[in-house]
């Protein structure tokens, strides 16, 4: 009996490995990038901290209600390609100052779990799956499931209020806020994915660019200010990309023809909406360029989304900072108590 040399034995053992293990090691770069392996067992997953939960449950509804006039103006813009941003903002207050918040209470209660999806659930899924992109996708789907009904009702109430004040057009029937799915829901999901990607995916790269830019000018910004500016810039970019999607959703839920039509009719209605509002046509129907309405809607969407997500990000960070400060203040007290106990026992 002859013993195999060590290199030969190692080669035999390597060749006898299960094919599944070799296939697992041969994962593509794309799969490893989006779904990196997690360290540790699933039982060691870190749950979201209490300040993140409080920021989503309380800060989210606050942001949604305060920014109701900006959201209502966007709804009116989906059915008005002529008015300027200031005219649309003024239209939301046509019935008095309080009329700017028409329908504002409808999404407040659902926005509590909605922002818990955007905040605590996102952080939990990111820790669980190890992928920011998948966490954004899942959080956005849950956000739509929770907020679609209330946001649709809010948009229709704002639209009907404008119709009543102006005396033109026909009102649309109000959607039942307890029904989580309906016309325009697919656009709603894609819009949420793009919007949430701002502070969750693109804010980090924006912060790195801002840091390099300030260092090149020998300027030092506090870390909190860097994060705030990065959130704002990333939210602006997400708002620009999601603006046409948001207006397609607003058009869908305030257009009786769209809500009553079938799938082919809805696709034609959205294509017609985008063509009428965002493209300039010549006498023969040829496309001449982009319409000024596109720039208007981009500006109004940026004003809403950048303010919403930057404000929510600031509330989230403030909650964490206050909580850490509270723990730091309690730590010396606990240490002193422990010392007194030791001295007393001695």
C-alpha positions as CSV (number, residue, x, y, z in Angstrom):
1,X,0.0,0.0,0.0
2,X,1.5,3.3,-1.2
3,X,0.5,6.7,0.2
4,X,-0.4,9.4,-2.2
5,X,1.7,12.6,-2.1
6,X,0.1,15.5,-0.3
7,X,-0.5,17.6,-3.5
8,X,-2.2,14.7,-5.3
9,X,-4.5,13.9,-2.3
10,X,-5.5,17.6,-2.1
11,X,-6.4,17.6,-5.8
12,X,-8.5,14.4,-5.3
13,X,-10.3,16.0,-2.4
14,X,-10.9,19.2,-4.4
15,X,-12.3,17.2,-7.3
16,X,-14.6,15.2,-5.1
17,X,-16.4,18.3,-3.7
18,X,-20.1,18.5,-4.3
19,X,-21.1,20.3,-7.4
20,X,-23.5,22.4,-5.4
21,X,-20.6,23.9,-3.4
22,X,-18.6,24.6,-6.6
23,X,-21.7,26.2,-8.1
24,X,-22.2,28.4,-5.1
25,X,-18.6,29.6,-5.2
26,X,-19.1,30.4,-8.8
27,X,-21.8,33.0,-8.3
28,X,-21.8,35.9,-10.6
29,X,-20.5,39.3,-9.6
30,X,-24.0,40.7,-10.0
31,X,-25.5,38.2,-7.6
32,X,-22.8,38.8,-5.0
33,X,-23.2,42.6,-5.3
34,X,-27.0,42.5,-4.8
35,X,-27.2,39.6,-2.4
36,X,-23.9,39.5,-0.4
37,X,-23.5,36.6,2.1
38,X,-24.6,37.4,5.6
39,X,-22.3,36.9,8.6
40,X,-23.8,35.0,11.5
41,X,-27.1,33.2,12.0
42,X,-30.5,34.7,11.4
43,X,-31.1,34.6,15.1
44,X,-28.5,37.4,15.5
45,X,-30.3,39.8,13.2
46,X,-30.4,43.3,14.7
47,X,-33.9,44.8,15.0
48,X,-34.5,48.5,14.4
49,X,-33.8,50.7,17.3
50,X,-36.7,52.3,19.2
51,X,-35.8,55.9,18.0
52,X,-36.1,54.7,14.4
53,X,-39.5,53.3,15.1
54,X,-40.7,56.5,16.8
55,X,-39.3,58.6,14.0
56,X,-41.3,56.6,11.4
57,X,-44.5,56.4,13.5
58,X,-44.6,60.0,14.6
59,X,-42.3,62.0,12.2
60,X,-43.8,60.4,9.1
61,X,-47.4,61.6,9.7
62,X,-46.1,65.0,10.7
63,X,-44.3,65.4,7.4
64,X,-47.2,64.1,5.3
65,X,-49.8,66.5,6.9
66,X,-47.6,69.6,6.9
67,X,-46.8,69.2,3.1
68,X,-50.4,68.6,2.0
69,X,-50.6,71.8,0.0
70,X,-47.6,70.9,-2.1
71,X,-49.1,67.5,-2.7
72,X,-52.5,68.9,-3.6
73,X,-50.9,71.3,-6.1
74,X,-49.2,68.4,-7.9
75,X,-52.6,66.7,-8.2
76,X,-54.1,69.8,-9.8
77,X,-51.1,70.0,-12.1
78,X,-51.9,66.6,-13.6
79,X,-55.1,68.0,-15.0
80,X,-53.8,71.5,-15.9
81,X,-50.9,71.9,-18.3
82,X,-51.2,75.7,-18.6
83,X,-51.0,77.2,-15.1
84,X,-47.7,78.1,-13.5
85,X,-46.5,76.7,-10.2
86,X,-47.5,79.7,-8.2
87,X,-51.0,79.7,-9.8
88,X,-51.4,76.0,-8.8
89,X,-50.2,76.6,-5.3
90,X,-52.6,79.5,-5.0
91,X,-55.5,77.3,-6.3
92,X,-55.0,75.0,-3.4
93,X,-55.9,77.9,-1.1
94,X,-58.7,79.2,-3.2
95,X,-61.3,78.4,-0.6
96,X,-59.3,79.9,2.3
97,X,-56.1,79.0,4.1
98,X,-57.5,75.8,5.5
99,X,-58.5,74.6,2.1
100,X,-54.8,74.0,1.3
101,X,-55.0,71.0,3.6
102,X,-58.1,69.5,1.8
103,X,-57.9,65.7,2.2
104,X,-54.8,66.1,4.4
105,X,-56.2,64.0,7.2
106,X,-56.9,61.0,4.9
107,X,-53.3,59.9,4.6
108,X,-52.2,60.9,8.1
109,X,-53.2,57.7,9.9
110,X,-51.9,55.3,7.2
111,X,-48.7,57.3,7.0
112,X,-47.8,56.0,10.4
113,X,-47.2,52.4,9.2
114,X,-46.2,53.8,5.8
115,X,-43.2,55.6,7.2
116,X,-42.5,52.6,9.4
117,X,-42.1,50.7,6.1
118,X,-39.7,53.4,4.8
119,X,-37.7,53.6,8.1
120,X,-37.7,50.7,10.6
121,X,-38.7,48.0,8.0
122,X,-36.1,49.2,5.6
123,X,-33.4,49.0,8.2
124,X,-34.6,45.5,9.3
125,X,-34.6,44.1,5.8
126,X,-31.3,45.6,5.0
127,X,-29.8,43.9,8.0
128,X,-31.6,40.6,7.2
129,X,-30.9,40.5,3.4
130,X,-27.7,42.5,3.3
131,X,-29.0,44.3,0.2
132,X,-30.1,48.0,0.2
133,X,-31.7,47.6,-3.2
134,X,-33.9,44.7,-2.2
135,X,-34.8,46.4,1.0
136,X,-35.9,49.5,-1.0
137,X,-38.0,47.4,-3.3
138,X,-39.8,45.5,-0.6
139,X,-40.3,48.6,1.5
140,X,-41.8,50.5,-1.5
141,X,-44.2,47.6,-2.2
142,X,-45.4,47.6,1.4
143,X,-45.6,51.4,1.3
144,X,-47.9,51.2,-1.7
145,X,-50.1,48.5,-0.1
146,X,-50.6,50.7,2.9
147,X,-50.8,54.2,1.4
148,X,-52.4,53.8,-2.0
149,X,-56.0,54.0,-0.8
150,X,-55.6,57.1,1.4
151,X,-53.4,58.9,-1.1
152,X,-55.8,58.2,-3.9
153,X,-58.7,59.6,-1.7
154,X,-56.5,62.7,-0.9
155,X,-55.8,63.4,-4.5
156,X,-59.5,63.0,-5.5
157,X,-60.7,65.3,-2.7
158,X,-58.2,68.0,-3.8
159,X,-59.3,67.6,-7.4
160,X,-63.0,67.7,-6.6
161,X,-62.5,70.8,-4.4
162,X,-60.9,72.6,-7.3
163,X,-63.7,71.6,-9.6
164,X,-66.3,72.9,-7.1
165,X,-64.4,76.3,-6.7
166,X,-63.9,76.8,-10.4
167,X,-67.3,75.4,-11.6
168,X,-65.6,73.6,-14.5
169,X,-65.2,69.9,-15.2
170,X,-66.8,67.0,-13.5
171,X,-66.0,65.5,-10.1
172,X,-64.6,62.0,-9.8
173,X,-66.1,59.4,-7.4
174,X,-64.1,59.1,-4.2
175,X,-62.0,55.9,-3.8
176,X,-62.5,53.7,-0.7
177,X,-59.3,54.2,1.4
178,X,-59.6,50.6,2.7
179,X,-59.0,49.2,-0.7
180,X,-55.2,48.9,-1.1
181,X,-55.0,48.3,-4.8
182,X,-56.6,49.9,-7.8
183,X,-56.0,52.0,-11.0
184,X,-52.4,53.3,-11.2
185,X,-51.0,51.1,-8.5
186,X,-48.2,49.8,-10.7
187,X,-47.1,53.4,-11.4
188,X,-47.4,54.1,-7.7
189,X,-45.0,51.3,-6.8
190,X,-42.4,52.4,-9.3
191,X,-42.7,56.0,-8.2
192,X,-42.1,54.9,-4.5
193,X,-39.0,52.8,-5.5
194,X,-37.4,55.7,-7.3
195,X,-38.3,58.3,-4.5
196,X,-37.1,56.1,-1.6
197,X,-33.8,55.4,-3.5
198,X,-32.8,59.0,-3.0
199,X,-32.0,58.9,0.7
200,X,-31.4,55.1,0.9
201,X,-29.1,54.5,-2.1
202,X,-27.9,57.7,-3.6
203,X,-27.3,59.7,-0.5
204,X,-24.1,57.9,0.4
205,X,-22.4,58.6,-3.0
206,X,-23.6,62.2,-2.8
207,X,-22.0,62.5,0.6
208,X,-18.6,61.2,-0.7
209,X,-18.7,63.6,-3.6
210,X,-19.6,66.5,-1.3
211,X,-16.7,65.5,1.1
212,X,-14.2,65.5,-1.8
213,X,-15.5,68.8,-3.1
214,X,-15.3,70.6,0.3
215,X,-11.8,69.1,0.9
216,X,-10.6,70.5,-2.5
217,X,-11.7,74.0,-1.3
218,X,-10.2,73.4,2.2
219,X,-13.7,73.7,3.8
220,X,-14.8,71.4,6.6
221,X,-18.5,70.9,7.1
222,X,-20.0,69.2,10.2
223,X,-21.0,65.6,9.6
224,X,-24.6,66.3,10.3
225,X,-24.7,69.1,7.7
226,X,-23.0,66.9,5.2
227,X,-25.7,64.2,5.6
228,X,-28.4,66.8,5.4
229,X,-27.1,68.3,2.2
230,X,-26.5,64.8,0.7
231,X,-30.1,63.7,1.5
232,X,-31.3,66.9,-0.1
233,X,-29.3,66.5,-3.3
234,X,-30.2,62.8,-3.6
235,X,-33.8,63.6,-3.0
236,X,-33.7,66.2,-5.8
237,X,-32.4,63.6,-8.2
238,X,-35.0,61.1,-7.2
239,X,-37.7,63.7,-7.5
240,X,-36.6,64.5,-11.1
241,X,-36.8,60.9,-12.2
242,X,-40.1,60.2,-10.4
243,X,-41.9,63.4,-11.4
244,X,-43.5,61.9,-14.6
245,X,-44.4,58.8,-12.7
246,X,-46.1,60.8,-10.0
247,X,-48.1,62.8,-12.5
248,X,-49.2,59.7,-14.3
249,X,-50.5,58.4,-11.0
250,X,-52.3,61.7,-10.2
251,X,-53.8,61.7,-13.7
252,X,-54.9,58.1,-13.4
253,X,-56.8,58.6,-10.1
254,X,-58.5,61.9,-11.2
255,X,-59.5,60.8,-14.6
256,X,-62.9,59.0,-14.8
257,X,-62.1,57.7,-18.3
258,X,-58.9,56.0,-17.0
259,X,-60.5,54.5,-13.9
260,X,-63.4,53.1,-15.9
261,X,-61.4,51.8,-18.9
262,X,-59.7,48.5,-19.4
263,X,-55.9,47.8,-19.6
264,X,-55.4,48.8,-23.3
265,X,-57.5,52.0,-22.8
266,X,-55.5,52.9,-19.7
267,X,-52.1,52.5,-21.5
268,X,-53.4,54.7,-24.3
269,X,-54.6,57.3,-21.8
270,X,-51.2,57.5,-20.0
271,X,-49.4,57.7,-23.3
272,X,-51.7,60.5,-24.4
273,X,-51.2,62.3,-21.1
274,X,-47.4,62.2,-21.4
275,X,-47.5,63.3,-25.0
276,X,-49.9,66.2,-24.4
277,X,-48.2,67.5,-21.3
278,X,-44.5,66.9,-21.9
279,X,-44.0,67.1,-25.7
280,X,-44.4,70.0,-28.2
281,X,-46.1,69.0,-31.5
282,X,-46.1,70.7,-34.8
283,X,-49.0,71.2,-37.2
284,X,-48.7,67.7,-38.7
285,X,-48.3,66.1,-35.2
286,X,-44.5,65.8,-35.4
287,X,-42.6,66.1,-32.1
288,X,-40.7,69.4,-31.9
289,X,-39.2,69.1,-28.4
290,X,-40.1,69.1,-24.8
291,X,-42.9,71.2,-23.3
292,X,-42.4,73.8,-20.6
293,X,-44.9,71.8,-18.5
294,X,-42.2,69.2,-17.9
295,X,-39.9,71.8,-16.3
296,X,-42.9,73.0,-14.2
297,X,-43.8,69.5,-13.0
298,X,-40.1,68.7,-12.2
299,X,-39.8,71.8,-10.1
300,X,-43.0,71.1,-8.2
301,X,-42.1,67.5,-7.6
302,X,-38.7,68.4,-6.4
303,X,-40.2,71.0,-4.0
304,X,-42.3,68.2,-2.5
305,X,-40.1,65.2,-2.5
306,X,-36.9,66.9,-1.5
307,X,-38.6,68.6,1.4
308,X,-40.4,65.5,2.5
309,X,-37.5,63.1,2.5
310,X,-35.0,65.6,3.8
311,X,-37.3,66.5,6.6
312,X,-37.9,62.9,7.4
313,X,-34.2,62.1,7.3
314,X,-33.5,65.0,9.7
315,X,-36.2,63.7,12.1
316,X,-34.8,60.2,11.9
317,X,-31.3,61.4,12.7
318,X,-32.5,63.8,15.4
319,X,-34.4,60.9,17.1
320,X,-31.3,58.7,17.1
321,X,-29.1,61.6,18.4
322,X,-31.5,62.4,21.3
323,X,-31.7,58.8,22.2
324,X,-27.9,58.4,22.3
325,X,-27.7,61.6,24.4
326,X,-30.3,60.2,26.8
327,X,-28.4,56.9,27.2
328,X,-25.1,58.9,27.7
329,X,-26.7,60.9,30.5
330,X,-28.1,57.8,32.2
331,X,-24.8,55.9,32.0
332,X,-23.0,57.9,34.7
333,X,-26.0,57.6,37.0
334,X,-26.0,53.9,36.7
335,X,-22.2,53.8,37.3
336,X,-22.5,55.9,40.4
337,X,-25.3,53.6,41.7
338,X,-23.1,50.6,41.1
339,X,-20.2,52.2,43.0
340,X,-22.4,53.1,46.0
341,X,-23.7,49.5,46.1
342,X,-20.2,48.1,46.1
343,X,-19.1,50.5,48.9
344,X,-22.1,49.6,50.9
345,X,-21.5,45.9,50.6
346,X,-17.9,46.3,51.6
